[in-house]
Amino acid sequence: MIKIFKIGHLPYTPFDEKFSKDDLSYLNSKGVHITSTKNNADIFIAGNHRSLRRFIIKNPGQKNYLIWAQEPRFSKVNSNIHYPFLFYPKVHVMNVYTGDVFISEVTYQKNRFTKSSKLKFIPKNFLLPHKKTAALMSFYNGGTNSKLIIEGRNIDLIKKRSDIALYLWSKDMIDIYGQGWPSGISIEDSRFSNRHTRKYEILKNYSFNLCFENTVYPKYITEKIWESIESLCLPIYYGGINSSIYEIFPKESFIDYSEFESPKKLLNYMTDMTSEEFIERINKCIVVYNKFCSKPEIFWDNIQKNMLDNIVKKLEEIK
């Protein structure tokens, strides 16, 4: 048996009983159990480095630490071992960059595709009613301080998408929903309590959706592009170097901003887009979406099992 102590709540992780009872049950079946007593723990798990450092300082006698983080900025270490101080203890790492948290391009999408119906294709006689774009995202001070340096490269997308949104807004080509924007720009806060329902209500009124991830890294693909397709909005996504999005999508499906790298060029491209091209692109996206809807449940179970087995293996190594 391996007893783990959670440093903080670790929301939306396999260690969060409110988020996924099945994940925790599977870990329990493998001998991994959560304890609320520090002195009874074999391993201490944190979801970010800040809370981990605070814990180590307050509990200098403890050892055996693991960072498990699915958010790129919660853990920026790109090695399996990390030393947060000049002295012991060492910290084991599982995050976006170690490759054992996002193990496929559709990790964490099981509920979406097993509970969704296939989408209907856009008919050939469809006429694009307008070229308006939606952006549901927070401003984060325009990405001024959002650099994310991994392996010597800045892979941040927050500033890039903020600059695009502001440019399109200045040309009356986008409606922005989200927190922190300068006065008069955002229509409403996008972090509403009924987020998923409200997001679909919003997106159904638009033809395009600016839906970059926070960063770009292999297999790091979240719900953003899928929610856009579900709403029949053509995604404006970032598929540049480090992305593995083309492992599952064909070229000329979503609009790939990395092929433009200029808000003005993107605007011109959208303005010139015909109904025929829109139909072809969105239908290619729908083909991908429907392919995953057709996957048997064992496909999704195996992805989840492999991700959880990575955790078990790491915990056994640490202990």
C-alpha positions as CSV (number, residue, x, y, z in Angstrom):
1,M,0.0,0.0,0.0
2,I,1.1,3.5,-0.8
3,K,-0.3,6.4,1.3
4,I,-0.2,9.8,-0.4
5,F,-0.8,13.2,1.3
6,K,-2.2,15.9,-0.9
7,I,-0.6,19.3,-0.6
8,G,-3.6,21.5,-1.3
9,H,-6.8,20.3,-3.0
10,L,-5.4,19.2,-6.4
11,P,-8.7,20.1,-8.2
12,Y,-9.5,18.5,-11.5
13,T,-6.9,15.8,-11.1
14,P,-7.1,12.0,-10.5
15,F,-6.6,12.7,-6.8
16,D,-9.7,14.8,-6.6
17,E,-12.6,12.6,-5.4
18,K,-15.2,15.2,-6.5
19,F,-13.8,15.4,-10.0
20,S,-13.3,11.7,-10.9
21,K,-14.4,9.0,-8.5
22,D,-13.5,6.4,-11.1
23,D,-9.9,7.5,-11.3
24,L,-9.5,7.5,-7.5
25,S,-11.2,4.0,-7.3
26,Y,-8.7,2.7,-9.9
27,L,-5.8,4.1,-7.9
28,N,-7.2,2.5,-4.8
29,S,-7.4,-0.9,-6.6
30,K,-3.7,-0.5,-7.3
31,G,-2.9,0.1,-3.6
32,V,-2.7,3.9,-3.7
33,H,-4.7,5.6,-1.0
34,I,-5.1,9.2,0.2
35,T,-4.3,9.9,3.9
36,S,-5.1,13.1,5.8
37,T,-2.3,12.5,8.2
38,K,1.2,13.8,7.2
39,N,3.0,11.5,9.6
40,N,1.2,8.5,8.0
41,A,2.1,9.4,4.4
42,D,4.6,7.7,2.2
43,I,4.6,10.3,-0.6
44,F,3.5,14.0,-0.7
45,I,1.9,15.2,-3.9
46,A,1.4,18.8,-5.0
47,G,-0.2,20.3,-8.1
48,N,2.2,23.3,-8.4
49,H,5.7,24.2,-7.3
50,R,4.7,27.2,-5.2
51,S,2.6,25.2,-2.7
52,L,5.2,22.5,-2.7
53,R,8.0,24.9,-1.7
54,R,5.9,26.3,1.1
55,F,5.1,22.9,2.4
56,I,8.8,21.8,2.3
57,I,9.8,24.9,4.3
58,K,7.2,24.2,6.9
59,N,7.8,20.5,7.1
60,P,11.6,20.1,6.7
61,G,11.6,16.5,8.1
62,Q,9.4,15.0,5.4
63,K,10.6,13.5,2.1
64,N,9.4,11.7,-1.0
65,Y,7.7,14.4,-3.1
66,L,5.9,14.4,-6.4
67,I,4.6,17.2,-8.6
68,W,1.6,16.1,-10.8
69,A,0.5,19.0,-12.9
70,Q,-1.7,19.1,-16.0
71,E,-1.5,22.9,-16.4
72,P,1.6,24.1,-18.3
73,R,2.3,27.0,-15.9
74,F,1.8,25.0,-12.7
75,S,5.1,23.2,-13.4
76,K,7.6,24.5,-15.9
77,V,10.2,21.8,-15.2
78,N,11.0,19.7,-18.2
79,S,12.8,16.9,-16.4
80,N,11.6,14.0,-14.2
81,I,13.7,15.2,-11.2
82,H,13.8,18.7,-9.8
83,Y,15.6,20.2,-6.8
84,P,13.6,23.3,-5.6
85,F,16.4,24.2,-3.2
86,L,20.1,23.9,-3.1
87,F,19.8,21.1,-0.7
88,Y,17.7,17.9,-0.3
89,P,14.9,16.9,-0.9
90,K,14.6,16.1,-4.5
91,V,11.2,16.3,-6.2
92,H,9.8,13.9,-8.8
93,V,7.9,15.5,-11.6
94,M,5.0,14.5,-13.8
95,N,3.7,17.3,-16.0
96,V,2.9,18.5,-19.5
97,Y,6.6,18.5,-20.4
98,T,7.6,15.0,-19.1
99,G,5.0,13.4,-21.4
100,D,3.3,11.2,-18.9
101,V,0.3,13.4,-18.0
102,F,-1.1,14.2,-21.5
103,I,-0.4,10.8,-23.1
104,S,-2.4,11.3,-26.2
105,E,-4.0,14.1,-28.2
106,V,-7.4,13.3,-26.6
107,T,-6.4,12.7,-23.0
108,Y,-9.3,13.7,-20.6
109,Q,-11.9,13.9,-23.4
110,K,-13.6,10.6,-22.7
111,N,-16.8,12.1,-21.2
112,R,-17.1,14.5,-24.2
113,F,-17.0,11.8,-26.9
114,T,-18.7,8.9,-25.1
115,K,-21.7,11.2,-24.2
116,S,-21.9,13.1,-27.4
117,S,-23.7,12.3,-30.6
118,K,-22.1,12.6,-34.0
119,L,-22.4,16.1,-35.6
120,K,-24.2,16.7,-38.8
121,F,-22.2,17.9,-41.7
122,I,-22.8,21.4,-43.1
123,P,-24.7,21.1,-46.4
124,K,-23.2,22.2,-49.7
125,N,-25.8,24.9,-50.2
126,F,-25.0,26.6,-46.9
127,L,-24.3,30.3,-47.2
128,L,-22.0,31.9,-44.6
129,P,-24.2,34.5,-43.0
130,H,-21.3,36.7,-41.6
131,K,-17.7,36.6,-40.7
132,K,-18.0,37.5,-37.0
133,T,-15.6,35.9,-34.5
134,A,-16.0,35.0,-30.8
135,A,-13.2,35.0,-28.2
136,L,-13.9,33.5,-24.7
137,M,-10.8,34.2,-22.7
138,S,-9.4,36.3,-20.0
139,F,-7.0,39.2,-20.7
140,Y,-4.3,38.4,-18.2
141,N,-2.9,41.9,-18.7
142,G,-2.6,41.2,-22.4
143,G,0.0,38.6,-21.8
144,T,2.5,41.3,-20.8
145,N,4.1,39.0,-18.1
146,S,3.1,35.6,-19.6
147,K,6.4,34.3,-21.0
148,L,6.7,30.6,-20.7
149,I,10.3,29.5,-21.5
150,I,10.8,25.8,-22.1
151,E,13.9,24.4,-23.6
152,G,15.1,27.9,-24.4
153,R,11.9,28.9,-26.3
154,N,9.0,31.1,-25.4
155,I,6.0,28.9,-26.0
156,D,3.4,31.3,-24.5
157,L,0.3,31.9,-26.6
158,I,-1.5,34.3,-24.2
159,K,0.1,37.4,-25.5
160,K,-0.3,36.3,-29.1
161,R,-4.0,35.6,-28.8
162,S,-4.6,38.8,-26.8
163,D,-3.0,40.9,-29.6
164,I,-5.1,39.1,-32.2
165,A,-8.3,39.7,-30.3
166,L,-7.5,43.4,-29.8
167,Y,-6.7,43.9,-33.5
168,L,-9.9,42.1,-34.6
169,W,-11.9,44.1,-32.1
170,S,-10.5,47.3,-33.5
171,K,-11.8,46.2,-36.9
172,D,-15.2,45.2,-35.5
173,M,-14.6,41.6,-36.4
174,I,-14.7,40.0,-33.0
175,D,-16.8,39.9,-29.8
176,I,-14.8,39.3,-26.6
177,Y,-16.1,37.6,-23.5
178,G,-13.9,37.3,-20.5
179,Q,-12.3,38.8,-17.4
180,G,-9.7,41.6,-17.1
181,W,-10.1,43.3,-20.4
182,P,-9.8,47.1,-20.7
183,S,-13.1,48.9,-20.1
184,G,-15.6,48.6,-22.9
185,I,-14.1,45.6,-24.7
186,S,-15.5,42.5,-23.0
187,I,-19.3,41.9,-23.4
188,E,-19.5,39.7,-20.3
189,D,-17.4,37.6,-18.0
190,S,-16.8,34.2,-19.6
191,R,-16.3,32.4,-16.2
192,F,-20.0,32.1,-15.4
193,S,-21.3,29.3,-13.2
194,N,-23.1,27.5,-16.1
195,R,-19.9,27.9,-18.2
196,H,-20.5,25.0,-20.7
197,T,-24.2,25.9,-21.4
198,R,-23.5,29.6,-21.7
199,K,-20.5,29.0,-24.0
200,Y,-22.6,27.1,-26.5
201,E,-25.3,29.7,-26.3
202,I,-22.6,32.3,-27.3
203,L,-20.8,30.4,-29.9
204,K,-23.9,29.4,-31.9
205,N,-24.1,33.1,-33.0
206,Y,-20.6,33.2,-34.6
207,S,-18.8,31.7,-37.6
208,F,-15.3,31.7,-36.1
209,N,-13.8,31.1,-32.7
210,L,-10.4,32.3,-31.6
211,C,-9.5,29.3,-29.3
212,F,-5.8,29.1,-28.8
213,E,-4.5,27.0,-25.9
214,N,-2.5,28.9,-23.3
215,T,0.7,27.4,-24.8
216,V,1.7,24.9,-27.5
217,Y,3.3,21.6,-26.7
218,P,2.9,18.0,-28.0
219,K,-0.3,16.3,-26.9
220,Y,-1.4,19.4,-24.9
221,I,-4.9,19.8,-26.4
222,T,-7.7,20.7,-24.2
223,E,-11.5,21.3,-24.6
224,K,-11.2,24.5,-26.6
225,I,-11.0,23.3,-30.2
226,W,-13.7,20.6,-29.5
227,E,-16.2,23.1,-28.0
228,S,-15.7,25.3,-31.1
229,I,-16.5,22.4,-33.5
230,E,-19.5,21.3,-31.4
231,S,-20.9,24.8,-31.9
232,L,-20.1,24.6,-35.7
233,C,-17.7,27.5,-35.3
234,L,-14.6,27.2,-37.4
235,P,-11.7,27.2,-34.9
236,I,-8.8,29.7,-35.2
237,Y,-6.2,27.6,-33.5
238,Y,-2.4,27.6,-33.2
239,G,-0.7,24.6,-34.7
240,G,2.9,25.7,-35.0
241,I,6.1,24.1,-33.9
242,N,5.7,21.8,-30.8
243,S,2.0,21.2,-31.6
244,S,0.8,17.7,-32.4
245,I,-2.6,18.9,-33.5
246,Y,-1.9,17.5,-37.0
247,E,-1.6,14.0,-35.6
248,I,-5.4,14.0,-35.5
249,F,-6.5,16.9,-37.8
250,P,-5.8,17.2,-41.5
251,K,-4.3,20.3,-43.0
252,E,-6.8,23.0,-44.1
253,S,-9.4,22.1,-41.6
254,F,-9.2,24.6,-38.7
255,I,-7.6,28.0,-39.4
256,D,-4.0,27.7,-38.3
257,Y,-2.7,31.1,-37.1
258,S,0.9,29.9,-37.2
259,E,0.6,30.1,-41.0
260,F,-0.2,33.8,-40.8
261,E,1.6,35.2,-37.7
262,S,0.0,38.6,-38.4
263,P,-3.5,39.7,-37.2
264,K,-3.9,41.7,-40.4
265,K,-3.2,38.7,-42.6
266,L,-5.6,36.6,-40.6
267,L,-8.3,39.3,-41.0
268,N,-7.8,39.4,-44.7
269,Y,-8.0,35.7,-45.0
270,M,-11.2,35.5,-43.0
271,T,-12.7,38.4,-45.0
272,D,-12.0,36.7,-48.3
273,M,-13.2,33.2,-47.2
274,T,-16.0,31.9,-49.3
275,S,-18.9,29.8,-48.1
276,E,-17.5,26.9,-50.0
277,E,-14.2,27.0,-48.2
278,F,-15.9,27.4,-44.9
279,I,-18.0,24.3,-45.5
280,E,-15.0,22.3,-46.6
281,R,-13.0,23.3,-43.5
282,I,-15.7,22.9,-40.9
283,N,-16.7,19.5,-42.4
284,K,-13.1,18.3,-42.1
285,C,-13.3,19.2,-38.5
286,I,-16.5,17.4,-38.1
287,V,-15.0,14.3,-39.6
288,V,-12.4,14.3,-36.9
289,Y,-14.9,14.9,-34.2
290,N,-17.2,12.1,-35.4
291,K,-14.3,9.7,-35.6
292,F,-13.7,10.0,-31.9
293,C,-17.4,9.7,-31.2
294,S,-17.2,6.3,-33.0
295,K,-14.4,5.0,-30.8
296,P,-15.4,2.2,-28.5
297,E,-15.4,2.7,-24.8
298,I,-12.3,0.5,-24.5
299,F,-10.4,3.0,-26.5
300,W,-11.1,5.7,-23.9
301,D,-10.6,3.4,-21.0
302,N,-7.2,2.4,-22.2
303,I,-6.1,6.0,-22.5
304,Q,-7.3,6.7,-18.9
305,K,-5.8,3.5,-17.6
306,N,-2.4,4.2,-19.2
307,M,-2.4,7.7,-17.6
308,L,-3.3,6.3,-14.2
309,D,-0.8,3.5,-14.5
310,N,1.9,6.1,-15.1
311,I,1.0,7.5,-11.7
312,V,1.1,4.2,-10.0
313,K,4.5,3.3,-11.6
314,K,6.0,6.6,-10.5
315,L,4.7,6.3,-6.9
316,E,6.1,2.7,-6.7
317,E,9.5,4.1,-8.0
318,I,9.5,6.9,-5.4
319,K,8.6,4.6,-2.5
